[in-house]
Amino acid sequence: MTKIIAGNWKMNHGPEETKSFMKALRGQLEGASDRILIFPPAISLAAAREALGDSPILLGAQNVYYEQKGAFTGEISIPMLKELSIGFCLVGHSERRHIFGEDSALLNKKVKALLEEGVIPVFCIGEQLADREAQHTFAVLEEQLKTGLAGLPPLNKDNIVLAYEPVWAIGTGKTATPEDAEETMGQIRRILKTLSLPMDLPILYGGSVKPENAGALLGKSHVDGLLIGNASLAPESFAAMIKWRKE
Ligand code: PGA
């Protein structure tokens, strides 16, 4: 089955670095059969689009505001993303939730607006270490899905992607084992069922993914792809994960 290999650059790579990255990556795609998706910072999206030319690499934004336009200093809108043919947007990344205080009501509005405009939200969920230790993982994920995905138009595997990123694994070097990831992602599918949502929505795993563990994670049946931070920043390391089938 085709997987999604996504790179979340966070606050890294301005327009010039973005151009050299894309040039290097384009030369390494031979034989890649999965969907490759990159989330550059907003200011580098135009450079990325230009550098990609006719390459099949997909682009996503890391953040967006749900209003169409107006007095929202510092924000970018969905029509602006569409002008650059940006097909995806992260929503609810743990850094947006925890550093920038984005709450479920705001995230829900963003998901809704993206769906209405035909840009695919990549909706991130994940428990913190204290939640896991208190065995509250299931409840936390259930709450995030219930509130984040409430009152939306019908969801299907082509209009939304989910990303499970345990907060304790993001940027810490601690990855969930492939077995842990598989188990929790199976639980997420059961939560989807209880919420009367399709169980086959694509779910990415994220949190300290690197070339050494990408293949084992992608080998799990509930893992439809990866959302990679640190290890996506160098073209060689990202390319190694794109080539996981050959490892
Ligand atoms: P990481 O980040 O791979 O550096 O842990 C993943 C993410 O935050 O999406």
Boltz pocket constraint, residues with backbone or C-beta under 6 A from the ligand:
constraints:
  - pocket:
      binder: B
      contacts: [[A, 8], [A, 165], [A, 169], [A, 170], [A, 171], [A, 172], [A, 173], [A, 206], [A, 207], [A, 208], [A, 209], [A, 227], [A, 228], [A, 229], [A, 230], [A, 231]]
      max_distance: 6.0
